[in-house]
Amino acid sequence: MQINSGDTAWLLIATALVMLMTPGLAFFYGGMVRQKNLLSTLMMSFVMLGLISILWAFYGYSVSFGPDFKGLFGGLQWAGLMNVGMEPSNIYATTIPHFLFMMFQATFAIITVALITGGVVERIRFSSLLIFSAIWFTVVYCPIAHWVWGSGGWLANLGVLDFAGGTVVHINAGFAALAIALVLGPRRGFEEREAMEPNSIPYVVLGTALLWFGWFGFNAGSALAANGLAASAFASTNFAGASAAITWLILGWIHRRPSVLGVATGAVVGLATVTPASGFIHPMSAIPIGIGAAVISYYVMLWRNKSNRIDESLDVFACHGVGGTVGMIATGLLATSAIGGKSGLIDGNGAQVLVQLLAVAVTAGYSFGVTWVIAKVIDATFGLRVRNEEEMVGLDISQHGERAYGGFS
């Protein structure tokens, strides 16, 4: 095995791009909450850069990608980055340093945990969020990452196609956000339909732009080389985001007006949905994927808003849980051997759809069920939710003692 300088340069850039997505997510989420909770929401995403990075180095990478144990998780042979060095791995990404593959995967773990916070903003205790995040990362993210991407993982052995995280990232985070939101309960005033207007739609647009930019590293970087597959995934990523954004624009226009917030949301839905398919489909197939994802997610979000039963605050489930599910199924339908070497239904391999559906069901069920248990235990021991008066004054002051704008006189 010999290090390829071109592959290494590209993966260094891709890793930095994916890392940038977490601050981008912070602005995307932060712009959608009320001003009194802006800093709190930014902090929920930004802190994961620190917390999950450290856990990843100590044991997360080893449990996710270390030598396989019965298809369920990796052993601890790589804990503390033992046996991980500057030479390529003999298992993963054989043309780049093992350290680089490890760091590329770290950025995926970080943003997955950060994604969940969109379901719990404006009412969760910060200390409880940190405890939840550490436990969830350990018992949910790491095993699922091994099942799908780890050498010897049981879903990988079944032939599941997930190029860059439809299951590991999006379905995982979407169903986890739904579970913890149900345990946490709605925000004060939600059931009474109190207005909860975004404090800064420009922040949402800024966050979306950073996410779209970073997504090229997310998907094209998952080729793990500077090659044609990376270029194809790059193109598919752009077309899915674009088609979903325009579809959301049209849907919003039909119902009321062309919303800036809606176009930004649509773009993120399209980008999330094409993630598992991006390295297996022709770039033109990304356009119907983006359109379909936008339509389905739009009406799921509309149903949630009209039903007024579930306060999954920033629609992580509708964007990522639903988007990831649509993307995994689309992969089973549209994968072509001419791009990623794997065939889906249209290319003559109908059985792939069944494998994809199994991966969706297992990921969604495990993530939702285990997240529910973790949230219930933390709620019963430490308490998940801030007190009523803390929620009323806002989490910026009650949890962090700071204001987003201005200061204390």
C-alpha positions in Angstrom: 0.0 0.0 0.0 1.3 3.4 -1.0 0.0 6.8 -0.2 -1.5 8.7 -3.2 -0.8 12.4 -2.8 -3.9 13.4 -4.9 -6.2 11.2 -2.9 -4.7 12.5 0.3 -5.0 16.1 -0.7 -8.7 15.7 -1.7 -9.6 13.9 1.5 -7.9 16.6 3.6 -10.1 19.1 1.9 -13.2 16.9 2.1 -12.6 16.4 5.9 -12.4 20.2 6.4 -15.5 20.7 4.3 -17.5 18.2 6.5 -16.1 19.8 9.7 -17.5 23.2 8.4 -21.0 21.7 8.1 -21.4 21.6 11.9 -21.0 25.4 12.4 -23.2 25.7 9.3 -25.8 23.5 11.0 -25.5 25.8 14.1 -26.5 28.8 12.0 -29.2 26.9 10.1 -30.8 25.8 13.4 -29.9 29.1 15.3 -31.7 31.3 12.8 -35.0 29.3 13.2 -35.4 29.7 17.0 -36.5 32.7 19.0 -33.8 35.3 19.8 -33.8 34.3 23.5 -32.6 30.8 22.5 -30.1 31.7 19.7 -26.9 31.2 21.6 -28.1 28.1 23.3 -29.0 26.6 19.9 -25.6 27.6 18.4 -23.9 26.0 21.4 -25.7 22.7 21.0 -24.1 22.1 17.6 -20.8 23.8 18.2 -20.0 21.9 21.4 -20.2 18.6 19.6 -17.0 19.5 17.8 -15.3 19.2 21.1 -17.3 16.4 22.9 -17.6 13.9 20.1 -14.0 14.6 18.8 -12.6 13.5 22.2 -14.9 10.4 22.5 -14.0 9.5 18.9 -10.3 9.5 19.7 -10.6 7.5 22.9 -12.9 4.7 21.7 -15.5 5.8 19.1 -13.4 5.2 16.1 -12.4 1.7 17.3 -16.0 0.7 18.2 -17.2 2.0 14.8 -14.4 0.8 12.5 -12.1 -1.5 14.6 -11.6 -5.2 13.9 -15.0 -6.8 13.8 -16.8 -8.6 16.6 -19.6 -10.8 15.3 -20.8 -8.1 12.9 -22.0 -5.9 15.8 -19.2 -3.6 16.6 -15.5 -3.1 16.4 -13.1 -4.2 19.1 -11.0 -1.9 21.2 -7.7 -2.6 19.3 -7.7 0.9 18.0 -8.9 2.6 21.2 -6.8 5.7 22.0 -5.8 5.5 18.3 -3.5 2.6 19.0 -2.4 0.9 15.7 -3.7 4.0 13.8 -0.9 5.9 12.1 0.4 7.8 9.1 0.5 4.7 6.9 -2.7 3.6 5.1 -5.0 1.1 6.8 -5.0 -2.4 5.3 -8.8 -2.5 5.6 -10.1 1.0 4.7 -9.0 3.7 2.2 -5.7 2.1 1.2 -4.3 5.2 -0.6 -4.6 7.7 2.2 -3.1 7.8 5.8 -5.1 5.9 8.4 -5.2 9.1 10.5 -6.9 10.9 7.7 -9.6 8.2 7.2 -10.1 8.3 11.0 -10.6 12.1 10.9 -12.9 12.0 7.9 -15.2 9.6 9.7 -15.0 11.7 12.9 -16.7 14.6 11.2 -19.6 12.4 10.3 -20.0 11.3 13.9 -19.9 15.0 15.1 -22.6 16.3 12.8 -24.9 13.3 13.3 -25.1 14.0 17.1 -25.5 17.7 16.3 -28.4 17.1 14.0 -30.5 15.6 16.8 -30.4 18.9 18.7 -32.8 20.4 16.3 -35.6 18.3 17.9 -35.0 19.6 21.4 -34.1 23.3 21.2 -35.6 25.9 23.5 -36.3 23.6 26.4 -33.6 21.0 27.2 -31.1 21.4 30.0 -27.6 21.8 28.6 -26.0 19.5 31.1 -28.5 16.7 30.3 -27.9 17.2 26.6 -24.2 16.6 27.1 -24.9 13.4 29.0 -27.4 12.2 26.4 -25.1 13.0 23.6 -22.2 11.0 25.1 -24.4 8.0 25.8 -26.2 8.1 22.4 -23.0 8.4 20.5 -21.6 5.3 22.3 -24.6 2.9 22.1 -26.4 4.1 19.0 -24.1 5.9 16.6 -21.0 3.7 16.9 -22.7 0.3 16.5 -24.8 1.5 13.5 -21.7 2.9 11.8 -20.1 -0.5 12.2 -23.1 -2.4 10.9 -23.2 -0.4 7.7 -19.7 0.8 7.1 -17.4 -1.3 9.3 -15.5 -4.2 7.8 -17.5 -7.3 8.8 -20.6 -5.3 9.8 -23.7 -7.4 9.4 -25.6 -5.0 7.2 -22.5 -4.4 5.1 -22.2 -8.1 4.7 -25.8 -8.2 3.4 -24.9 -5.7 0.7 -26.6 -2.6 1.9 -25.8 0.4 -0.2 -25.3 3.6 1.8 -22.6 5.7 0.1 -22.4 8.6 2.7 -24.9 8.2 5.5 -28.6 7.7 4.7 -28.8 5.2 7.6 -25.8 6.1 9.7 -26.4 9.8 9.7 -29.8 10.9 8.5 -32.3 8.1 9.5 -30.3 7.6 12.7 -30.5 11.3 13.7 -34.0 11.8 12.4 -35.6 9.0 14.4 -33.5 9.8 17.5 -34.7 13.5 17.4 -38.3 12.3 17.2 -37.9 9.9 20.2 -36.2 12.4 22.5 -38.7 15.2 21.5 -41.6 12.9 22.5 -40.0 12.2 25.9 -39.1 15.9 26.4 -42.6 17.2 25.5 -43.6 20.4 23.6 -42.3 23.9 24.3 -44.4 26.2 26.4 -47.1 27.7 24.2 -46.8 25.1 21.4 -50.1 23.4 22.0 -51.7 26.9 22.2 -50.2 27.8 18.9 -48.2 30.6 20.3 -46.1 32.3 17.6 -42.5 31.1 17.6 -41.0 33.1 14.7 -37.5 32.6 13.5 -35.1 35.2 14.9 -32.9 35.4 11.7 -33.8 33.9 8.4 -30.5 35.4 7.0 -28.7 33.0 9.5 -30.7 30.1 8.1 -29.6 31.0 4.6 -26.0 31.3 5.7 -26.2 28.0 7.4 -27.8 26.4 4.3 -25.0 27.8 2.1 -22.3 26.3 4.4 -24.1 23.0 4.6 -24.4 22.8 0.8 -20.8 23.7 0.4 -19.7 21.2 3.0 -21.9 18.5 1.5 -19.6 18.2 -1.5 -17.0 16.9 1.0 -19.6 14.8 2.7 -20.7 12.9 -0.4 -17.8 13.3 -2.9 -15.3 12.7 -0.2 -16.9 9.4 0.5 -15.4 8.1 -2.7 -12.2 8.2 -0.6 -10.2 9.1 -3.6 -9.8 11.9 -6.2 -11.4 10.0 -9.0 -14.4 9.9 -11.4 -16.7 8.5 -8.7 -16.0 11.5 -6.5 -16.9 13.8 -9.5 -20.1 11.9 -10.1 -21.1 12.1 -6.4 -20.3 15.8 -6.5 -22.6 16.4 -9.4 -25.4 14.3 -7.9 -25.2 16.2 -4.7 -25.6 19.6 -6.4 -28.5 18.5 -8.6 -30.5 16.9 -5.7 -30.1 20.0 -3.6 -31.1 22.3 -6.5 -34.1 20.3 -7.6 -35.5 20.0 -4.0 -35.0 23.7 -3.4 -37.0 24.6 -6.5 -39.6 22.0 -5.8 -40.1 23.4 -2.3 -40.3 26.9 -3.8 -43.1 25.8 -6.1 -45.0 24.0 -3.3 -44.8 27.1 -1.1 -45.9 29.3 -3.9 -48.9 27.1 -4.6 -50.0 27.2 -0.9 -49.1 30.8 -0.1 -45.8 32.6 -1.1 -42.3 31.6 -2.2 -40.6 31.4 1.2 -36.9 32.0 1.7 -37.0 29.7 4.7 -38.8 27.1 2.5 -36.2 27.2 -0.2 -33.4 26.7 2.3 -35.2 23.8 4.0 -35.9 22.2 0.6 -32.2 22.4 -0.3 -31.2 20.6 2.9 -33.8 17.9 2.3 -32.5 17.2 -1.2 -29.0 17.1 0.0 -29.8 14.7 2.8 -31.9 12.5 0.6 -29.3 12.0 -2.1 -26.6 11.2 0.4 -26.9 7.4 0.4 -27.4 7.3 -3.4 -24.8 9.8 -4.5 -22.1 7.3 -5.3 -24.3 4.7 -7.0 -26.5 6.7 -9.4 -26.1 8.8 -12.5 -26.2 12.5 -11.7 -29.4 13.0 -13.7 -31.2 10.5 -11.3 -30.5 13.0 -8.5 -33.1 15.4 -10.0 -36.1 13.1 -9.5 -34.7 12.1 -6.1 -34.6 15.7 -5.0 -38.1 16.4 -6.4 -39.6 13.4 -4.7 -37.9 14.1 -1.4 -39.1 17.7 -1.3 -42.7 16.7 -2.0 -42.8 13.9 0.6 -40.9 15.9 3.3 -43.0 19.0 2.6 -46.3 17.2 3.3 -44.9 15.4 6.3 -43.9 18.7 7.8 -47.3 20.2 6.8 -49.1 17.3 8.6 -47.0 17.8 11.7 -47.8 21.5 11.8 -51.5 21.0 11.3 -51.8 18.1 13.8 -50.0 20.2 16.5 -49.3 17.0 18.4 -45.6 16.6 18.2 -43.2 19.4 18.9 -40.1 18.1 17.1 -39.0 21.7 16.9 -37.0 22.1 13.7 -38.3 19.1 11.8 -35.2 16.9 12.0 -37.4 13.9 11.4 -39.2 15.3 8.4 -35.9 16.5 6.8 -33.5 13.8 7.8 -35.5 10.8 9.0 -37.9 10.9 6.0 -35.3 12.2 3.6 -32.8 9.4 4.6 -35.6 6.8 4.2 -36.5 8.1 0.7 -32.9 8.2 -0.3 -32.2 4.6 0.8 -35.1 3.3 -1.1 -34.2 5.4 -4.1 -30.7 3.9 -4.0 -32.2 0.4 -4.2 -34.3 1.5 -7.2 -31.8 3.7 -9.2 -28.3 2.3 -8.4 -26.4 1.6 -11.6 -23.3 -0.6 -12.0 -22.0 1.9 -14.5 -21.4 4.4 -11.7 -20.7 2.7 -8.4 -20.4 -0.9 -9.6 -23.7 -1.9 -7.9 -27.1 -2.4 -9.4 -30.6 -1.6 -8.2 -34.1 -2.6 -9.4 -34.0 -0.6 -12.7 -30.6 -2.0 -13.4 -31.8 -5.6 -12.9 -31.3 -6.3 -9.2 -34.7 -6.1 -7.6 -33.5 -7.8 -4.4 -31.5 -4.7 -3.6 -34.7 -2.8 -2.6 -35.5 -5.4 0.0 -32.0 -5.1 1.5 -32.4 -1.3 1.6 -35.8 -1.6 3.3 -34.3 -3.9 5.9 -31.5 -1.4 6.6 -34.1 1.4 7.0 -36.3 -0.6 9.4 -33.4 -1.8 11.5 -31.8 1.6 11.8 -35.0 3.5 12.5 -36.2 0.9 15.0 -32.9 0.7 16.9 -32.3 4.4 16.9 -35.8 5.3 18.0 -36.1 2.6 20.7 -32.7 3.0 22.3 -32.9 6.8 22.2 -36.3 6.6 23.9 -34.8 4.5 26.7 -31.8 6.8 27.1 -34.0 9.9 27.3 -36.3 8.3 29.8 -33.5 7.3 32.1 -31.8 10.7 32.0 -35.2 12.4 32.6 -35.8 10.2 35.6 -32.3 10.8 37.1 -31.0 14.2 36.1 -34.0 15.7 34.4 -34.1 16.6 30.8 -36.1 19.7 30.8 -35.4 23.2 32.1 -37.8 24.7 34.7 -40.7 26.8 33.4 -39.2 30.1 34.5 -35.9 29.1 32.7 -37.8 28.4 29.5 -39.7 31.6 29.7 -36.6 33.8 30.2 -34.8 31.8 27.5 -32.0 29.3 27.5 -29.3 31.8 26.5 -29.6 33.4 29.9 -30.8 30.5 32.0 -28.2 28.0 30.7 -25.3 30.2 29.6 -25.7 33.6 31.3 -25.3 35.4 28.0 -27.3 37.3 25.4 -26.9 37.0 21.6 -27.2 40.7 21.1 -26.3 43.5 23.6 -25.2 42.8 27.2 -26.1 43.4 30.8 -26.0 47.0 32.0 
